[in-house]
Amino acid sequence: MERIQDWTGKTIGWREVKPNGDIVIRDFYGKIRGKYDKYCDVTRDFYGTILARGDQSGMLVHDVDLDRGE
């Protein structure tokens, strides 16, 4: 798994590339935020809803501190 960091170097998530090219994005706590399906060339959220065409997996993770207002 590859660590995703914010601009200060703090870990905000994880990126896992599967052998078939699919990408799974997890937040800081390890919860799956979404996936990129290489075969269909779409990015999906946690619920399976298509968010974008192509690999837009970077938009799935964000700084958890912003959610708490810190």
MOPAC internal coordinates of N, CA, C and O (Angstrom, degrees):
PM7 1SCF
backbone

  N    0.0000 0     0.00 0     0.00 0    0    0    0
  C    1.4515 1     0.00 0     0.00 0    1    0    0
  C    1.5212 1   109.03 1     0.00 0    2    1    0
  O    1.2310 1   121.57 1   -35.76 1    3    2    1
  N    1.3000 1   114.60 1   144.24 1    3    2    1
  C    1.4512 1   122.24 1   179.95 1    5    3    2
  C    1.5221 1   109.36 1  -104.54 1    6    5    3
  O    1.2310 1   120.64 1   -46.57 1    7    6    5
  N    1.3024 1   116.38 1   133.43 1    7    6    5
  C    1.4604 1   121.94 1  -178.72 1    9    7    6
  C    1.5288 1   110.27 1   -78.82 1   10    9    7
  O    1.2310 1   120.40 1   -40.99 1   11   10    9
  N    1.3352 1   116.84 1   139.01 1   11   10    9
  C    1.4631 1   122.67 1   174.43 1   13   11   10
  C    1.5189 1   107.41 1  -107.41 1   14   13   11
  O    1.2310 1   120.89 1   -52.50 1   15   14   13
  N    1.3363 1   115.90 1   127.50 1   15   14   13
  C    1.4568 1   120.44 1  -176.59 1   17   15   14
  C    1.5253 1   110.99 1  -118.62 1   18   17   15
  O    1.2310 1   121.45 1   -25.67 1   19   18   17
  N    1.3417 1   114.82 1   154.33 1   19   18   17
  C    1.4596 1   118.69 1   171.87 1   21   19   18
  C    1.5275 1   108.31 1   -85.13 1   22   21   19
  O    1.2310 1   120.29 1     5.58 1   23   22   21
  N    1.3053 1   117.06 1  -174.42 1   23   22   21
  C    1.4593 1   121.15 1  -174.99 1   25   23   22
  C    1.5260 1   113.51 1   -67.78 1   26   25   23
  O    1.2310 1   119.94 1   162.89 1   27   26   25
  N    1.3360 1   117.72 1   -17.11 1   27   26   25
  C    1.4726 1   120.55 1   178.00 1   29   27   26
  C    1.5209 1   112.36 1   -92.26 1   30   29   27
  O    1.2310 1   120.12 1   173.90 1   31   30   29
  N    1.3244 1   117.37 1    -6.10 1   31   30   29
  C    1.4541 1   121.31 1  -179.47 1   33   31   30
  C    1.5166 1   113.96 1    97.33 1   34   33   31
  O    1.2310 1   120.53 1  -179.54 1   35   34   33
  N    1.3394 1   116.59 1     0.46 1   35   34   33
  C    1.4612 1   121.04 1   179.17 1   37   35   34
  C    1.5339 1   109.77 1   -76.07 1   38   37   35
  O    1.2310 1   120.63 1   -44.01 1   39   38   37
  N    1.3299 1   116.40 1   135.99 1   39   38   37
  C    1.4682 1   121.19 1   178.44 1   41   39   38
  C    1.5227 1   109.58 1   -70.31 1   42   41   39
  O    1.2310 1   121.15 1   -53.81 1   43   42   41
  N    1.3389 1   115.41 1   126.19 1   43   42   41
  C    1.4642 1   119.61 1   178.18 1   45   43   42
  C    1.5292 1   112.30 1  -118.88 1   46   45   43
  O    1.2310 1   120.44 1   176.47 1   47   46   45
  N    1.3415 1   116.77 1    -3.53 1   47   46   45
  C    1.4500 1   119.11 1   179.36 1   49   47   46
  C    1.5135 1   111.93 1   176.69 1   50   49   47
  O    1.2310 1   121.94 1     4.90 1   51   50   49
  N    1.3304 1   113.90 1  -175.10 1   51   50   49
  C    1.4554 1   121.48 1  -177.65 1   53   51   50
  C    1.5179 1   109.54 1  -137.65 1   54   53   51
  O    1.2310 1   120.77 1   -34.78 1   55   54   53
  N    1.3258 1   116.14 1   145.22 1   55   54   53
  C    1.4635 1   123.15 1   179.70 1   57   55   54
  C    1.5197 1   107.63 1  -122.49 1   58   57   55
  O    1.2310 1   120.52 1   -57.47 1   59   58   57
  N    1.3228 1   116.61 1   122.53 1   59   58   57
  C    1.4637 1   122.12 1  -179.14 1   61   59   58
  C    1.5266 1   109.13 1  -117.62 1   62   61   59
  O    1.2310 1   120.68 1   -57.96 1   63   62   61
  N    1.3270 1   116.30 1   122.04 1   63   62   61
  C    1.4646 1   121.19 1   178.21 1   65   63   62
  C    1.5227 1   107.84 1  -100.15 1   66   65   63
  O    1.2310 1   121.20 1   -59.56 1   67   66   65
  N    1.3110 1   115.30 1   120.44 1   67   66   65
  C    1.4691 1   121.90 1   179.69 1   69   67   66
  C    1.5384 1   109.90 1   -78.82 1   70   69   67
  O    1.2310 1   119.53 1   -19.08 1   71   70   69
  N    1.3267 1   118.51 1   160.92 1   71   70   69
  C    1.4796 1   121.27 1   179.94 1   73   71   70
  C    1.5297 1   113.49 1   -58.68 1   74   73   71
  O    1.2310 1   119.91 1   151.21 1   75   74   73
  N    1.3364 1   117.78 1   -28.79 1   75   74   73
  C    1.4634 1   120.29 1  -179.55 1   77   75   74
  C    1.5278 1   112.56 1   -85.41 1   78   77   75
  O    1.2310 1   119.76 1  -178.60 1   79   78   77
  N    1.3449 1   118.07 1     1.40 1   79   78   77
  C    1.4612 1   121.68 1   178.02 1   81   79   78
  C    1.5154 1   114.74 1    98.76 1   82   81   79
  O    1.2310 1   120.07 1   170.93 1   83   82   81
  N    1.3330 1   117.46 1    -9.07 1   83   82   81
  C    1.4573 1   120.18 1   176.18 1   85   83   82
  C    1.5263 1   109.74 1   -66.16 1   86   85   83
  O    1.2310 1   120.64 1   -28.05 1   87   86   85
  N    1.3189 1   116.38 1   151.95 1   87   86   85
  C    1.4620 1   121.69 1   179.93 1   89   87   86
  C    1.5209 1   108.91 1  -124.13 1   90   89   87
  O    1.2310 1   120.70 1   -48.12 1   91   90   89
  N    1.3345 1   116.27 1   131.88 1   91   90   89
  C    1.4663 1   122.03 1   176.84 1   93   91   90
  C    1.5255 1   107.16 1  -112.35 1   94   93   91
  O    1.2310 1   120.62 1   -50.42 1   95   94   93
  N    1.3272 1   116.42 1   129.58 1   95   94   93
  C    1.4571 1   121.79 1   179.06 1   97   95   94
  C    1.5232 1   108.83 1  -108.91 1   98   97   95
  O    1.2310 1   121.24 1   -51.62 1   99   98   97
  N    1.3294 1   115.24 1   128.38 1   99   98   97
  C    1.4677 1   121.74 1   178.06 1  101   99   98
  C    1.5198 1   108.88 1  -119.35 1  102  101   99
  O    1.2310 1   120.87 1   -32.51 1  103  102  101
  N    1.3254 1   115.94 1   147.49 1  103  102  101
  C    1.4651 1   119.55 1   177.18 1  105  103  102
  C    1.5238 1   109.80 1   -81.55 1  106  105  103
  O    1.2310 1   120.40 1     3.79 1  107  106  105
  N    1.3229 1   116.84 1  -176.21 1  107  106  105
  C    1.4518 1   123.61 1  -177.83 1  109  107  106
  C    1.5272 1   112.17 1   -54.91 1  110  109  107
  O    1.2310 1   120.44 1   145.63 1  111  110  109
  N    1.3269 1   116.76 1   -34.37 1  111  110  109
  C    1.4607 1   121.96 1  -177.33 1  113  111  110
  C    1.5272 1   113.59 1   -87.10 1  114  113  111
  O    1.2310 1   119.74 1   178.47 1  115  114  113
  N    1.3183 1   118.10 1    -1.53 1  115  114  113
  C    1.4610 1   121.58 1   178.86 1  117  115  114
  C    1.5118 1   114.26 1    92.69 1  118  117  115
  O    1.2310 1   119.88 1  -179.10 1  119  118  117
  N    1.3220 1   117.84 1     0.90 1  119  118  117
  C    1.4706 1   121.62 1   179.27 1  121  119  118
  C    1.5272 1   109.07 1   -76.45 1  122  121  119
  O    1.2310 1   120.93 1   -45.64 1  123  122  121
  N    1.3242 1   115.84 1   134.36 1  123  122  121
  C    1.4616 1   119.92 1   178.46 1  125  123  122
  C    1.5223 1   109.55 1   -67.80 1  126  125  123
  O    1.2310 1   120.37 1   -55.32 1  127  126  125
  N    1.3336 1   116.90 1   124.68 1  127  126  125
  C    1.4658 1   123.00 1   179.10 1  129  127  126
  C    1.5235 1   111.54 1   -95.45 1  130  129  127
  O    1.2310 1   120.58 1   154.09 1  131  130  129
  N    1.3371 1   116.50 1   -25.91 1  131  130  129
  C    1.4555 1   120.51 1   179.40 1  133  131  130
  C    1.5108 1   111.07 1   168.95 1  134  133  131
  O    1.2310 1   121.65 1     2.08 1  135  134  133
  N    1.3435 1   114.45 1  -177.92 1  135  134  133
  C    1.4549 1   120.77 1  -175.72 1  137  135  134
  C    1.5159 1   110.79 1  -144.85 1  138  137  135
  O    1.2310 1   121.71 1   -29.44 1  139  138  137
  N    1.3260 1   114.32 1   150.56 1  139  138  137
  C    1.4592 1   121.15 1   168.91 1  141  139  138
  C    1.5183 1   107.39 1  -105.70 1  142  141  139
  O    1.2310 1   120.04 1   -55.68 1  143  142  141
  N    1.3227 1   117.53 1   124.32 1  143  142  141
  C    1.4568 1   123.54 1   179.49 1  145  143  142
  C    1.5272 1   107.70 1   -99.57 1  146  145  143
  O    1.2310 1   120.67 1   -73.19 1  147  146  145
  N    1.3236 1   116.33 1   106.81 1  147  146  145
  C    1.4624 1   120.54 1  -175.68 1  149  147  146
  C    1.5244 1   112.07 1   -64.90 1  150  149  147
  O    1.2310 1   119.86 1   140.57 1  151  150  149
  N    1.3252 1   117.87 1   -39.43 1  151  150  149
  C    1.4648 1   121.28 1  -177.63 1  153  151  150
  C    1.5307 1   110.77 1   -61.50 1  154  153  151
  O    1.2310 1   120.39 1   134.76 1  155  154  153
  N    1.3332 1   116.86 1   -45.24 1  155  154  153
  C    1.4678 1   121.43 1  -179.93 1  157  155  154
  C    1.5278 1   112.31 1   -86.98 1  158  157  155
  O    1.2310 1   120.23 1   167.36 1  159  158  157
  N    1.3373 1   117.17 1   -12.64 1  159  158  157
  C    1.4601 1   124.61 1  -177.90 1  161  159  158
  C    1.5260 1   111.46 1    55.83 1  162  161  159
  O    1.2310 1   121.17 1  -131.15 1  163  162  161
  N    1.3569 1   115.37 1    48.85 1  163  162  161
  C    1.4630 1   121.42 1   177.32 1  165  163  162
  C    1.5232 1   110.20 1  -135.60 1  166  165  163
  O    1.2310 1   121.27 1   -28.18 1  167  166  165
  N    1.3253 1   115.17 1   151.82 1  167  166  165
  C    1.4574 1   121.96 1   174.57 1  169  167  166
  C    1.5226 1   107.44 1  -104.64 1  170  169  167
  O    1.2310 1   120.58 1   -49.71 1  171  170  169
  N    1.3167 1   116.50 1   130.29 1  171  170  169
  C    1.4611 1   122.06 1  -177.72 1  173  171  170
  C    1.5292 1   110.01 1  -119.95 1  174  173  171
  O    1.2310 1   120.85 1   -29.15 1  175  174  173
  N    1.3241 1   115.97 1   150.85 1  175  174  173
  C    1.4607 1   119.82 1   175.70 1  177  175  174
  C    1.5263 1   109.79 1   -84.85 1  178  177  175
  O    1.2310 1   120.83 1     5.70 1  179  178  177
  N    1.3368 1   116.01 1  -174.30 1  179  178  177
  C    1.4608 1   122.99 1  -178.56 1  181  179  178
  C    1.5268 1   112.12 1   -55.76 1  182  181  179
  O    1.2310 1   120.33 1   145.92 1  183  182  181
  N    1.3270 1   116.98 1   -34.08 1  183  182  181
  C    1.4615 1   121.82 1  -176.74 1  185  183  182
  C    1.5251 1   113.70 1   -85.73 1  186  185  183
  O    1.2310 1   120.09 1   173.53 1  187  186  185
  N    1.3426 1   117.43 1    -6.47 1  187  186  185
  C    1.4599 1   120.97 1  -179.29 1  189  187  186
  C    1.5072 1   113.78 1    94.23 1  190  189  187
  O    1.2310 1   119.91 1  -177.09 1  191  190  189
  N    1.3151 1   117.78 1     2.91 1  191  190  189
  C    1.4590 1   122.03 1   178.59 1  193  191  190
  C    1.5248 1   109.36 1   -74.57 1  194  193  191
  O    1.2310 1   120.32 1   -46.58 1  195  194  193
  N    1.3315 1   116.99 1   133.42 1  195  194  193
  C    1.4635 1   120.89 1   178.19 1  197  195  194
  C    1.5187 1   108.98 1   -70.33 1  198  197  195
  O    1.2310 1   121.07 1   -55.10 1  199  198  197
  N    1.3350 1   115.56 1   124.90 1  199  198  197
  C    1.4581 1   121.48 1   178.82 1  201  199  198
  C    1.5187 1   112.15 1   -99.37 1  202  201  199
  O    1.2310 1   120.47 1   147.13 1  203  202  201
  N    1.3441 1   116.70 1   -32.87 1  203  202  201
  C    1.4616 1   119.94 1  -176.14 1  205  203  202
  C    1.5218 1   109.57 1  -163.13 1  206  205  203
  O    1.2310 1   121.48 1   -20.88 1  207  206  205
  N    1.3136 1   114.77 1   159.12 1  207  206  205
  C    1.4652 1   120.93 1   171.68 1  209  207  206
  C    1.5196 1   107.47 1   -88.42 1  210  209  207
  O    1.2310 1   120.50 1   -38.98 1  211  210  209
  N    1.3129 1   116.66 1   141.02 1  211  210  209
  C    1.4582 1   121.08 1  -178.99 1  213  211  210
  C    1.5237 1   111.28 1    87.69 1  214  213  211
  O    1.2310 1   121.11 1     2.41 1  215  214  213
  N    1.3318 1   115.48 1  -177.59 1  215  214  213
  C    1.4596 1   121.42 1  -178.56 1  217  215  214
  C    1.5241 1   109.74 1   -86.18 1  218  217  215
  O    1.2310 1   120.79 1   -81.81 1  219  218  217
  N    1.3110 1   116.09 1    98.19 1  219  218  217
  C    1.4619 1   122.97 1   176.51 1  221  219  218
  C    1.5251 1   109.16 1  -116.38 1  222  221  219
  O    1.2310 1   120.78 1  -148.63 1  223  222  221
  N    1.3309 1   116.12 1    31.37 1  223  222  221
  C    1.4564 1   120.71 1  -174.70 1  225  223  222
  C    1.5218 1   113.18 1   -63.14 1  226  225  223
  O    1.2310 1   119.86 1   156.81 1  227  226  225
  N    1.3066 1   117.87 1   -23.19 1  227  226  225
  C    1.4551 1   121.01 1   179.37 1  229  227  226
  C    1.5125 1   113.80 1   -63.03 1  230  229  227
  O    1.2310 1   120.29 1   155.08 1  231  230  229
  N    1.3190 1   117.05 1   -24.92 1  231  230  229
  C    1.4699 1   119.48 1  -178.79 1  233  231  230
  C    1.5315 1   112.13 1   -80.23 1  234  233  231
  O    1.2310 1   120.06 1   175.26 1  235  234  233
  N    1.3157 1   117.48 1    -4.74 1  235  234  233
  C    1.4621 1   120.54 1  -176.35 1  237  235  234
  C    1.5208 1   113.74 1   -82.92 1  238  237  235
  O    1.2310 1   120.04 1   159.71 1  239  238  237
  N    1.3018 1   117.52 1   -20.29 1  239  238  237
  C    1.4648 1   120.84 1  -177.39 1  241  239  238
  C    1.5298 1   109.02 1  -113.04 1  242  241  239
  O    1.2310 1   121.17 1   -36.64 1  243  242  241
  N    1.3172 1   115.37 1   143.36 1  243  242  241
  C    1.4605 1   121.20 1   179.21 1  245  243  242
  C    1.5177 1   108.72 1  -148.05 1  246  245  243
  O    1.2310 1   120.76 1    -8.52 1  247  246  245
  N    1.2897 1   116.16 1   171.48 1  247  246  245
  C    1.4620 1   121.47 1  -177.31 1  249  247  246
  C    1.5163 1   109.98 1   -70.98 1  250  249  247
  O    1.2310 1   120.24 1   -60.11 1  251  250  249
  N    1.3243 1   117.14 1   119.89 1  251  250  249
  C    1.4604 1   122.48 1  -177.81 1  253  251  250
  C    1.5313 1   110.46 1   -63.48 1  254  253  251
  O    1.2310 1   119.70 1   146.13 1  255  254  253
  N    1.3283 1   118.17 1   -33.87 1  255  254  253
  C    1.4595 1   121.29 1   179.98 1  257  255  254
  C    1.5270 1   112.23 1   -59.56 1  258  257  255
  O    1.2310 1   120.10 1   149.94 1  259  258  257
  N    1.3302 1   117.42 1   -30.06 1  259  258  257
  C    1.4621 1   120.21 1   179.18 1  261  259  258
  C    1.5256 1   111.11 1   -67.49 1  262  261  259
  O    1.2310 1   120.62 1   148.18 1  263  262  261
  N    1.3486 1   116.43 1   -31.82 1  263  262  261
  C    1.4592 1   120.24 1   177.52 1  265  263  262
  C    1.5173 1   111.91 1   -66.18 1  266  265  263
  O    1.2310 1   120.65 1   147.93 1  267  266  265
  N    1.3306 1   116.36 1   -32.07 1  267  266  265
  C    1.4642 1   120.90 1  -178.17 1  269  267  266
  C    1.5202 1   112.00 1   -90.09 1  270  269  267
  O    1.2310 1   120.17 1   176.91 1  271  270  269
  N    1.3295 1   117.27 1    -3.09 1  271  270  269
  C    1.4600 1   120.76 1   178.59 1  273  271  270
  C    1.5107 1   113.99 1    80.62 1  274  273  271
  O    1.2310 1   120.23 1  -160.19 1  275  274  273
  N    1.3201 1   117.16 1    19.81 1  275  274  273
  C    1.4733 1   120.68 1   179.85 1  277  275  274
  C    1.5099 1   110.60 1   -90.11 1  278  277  275
  O    1.2310 1   120.10 1   180.00 1  279  278  277

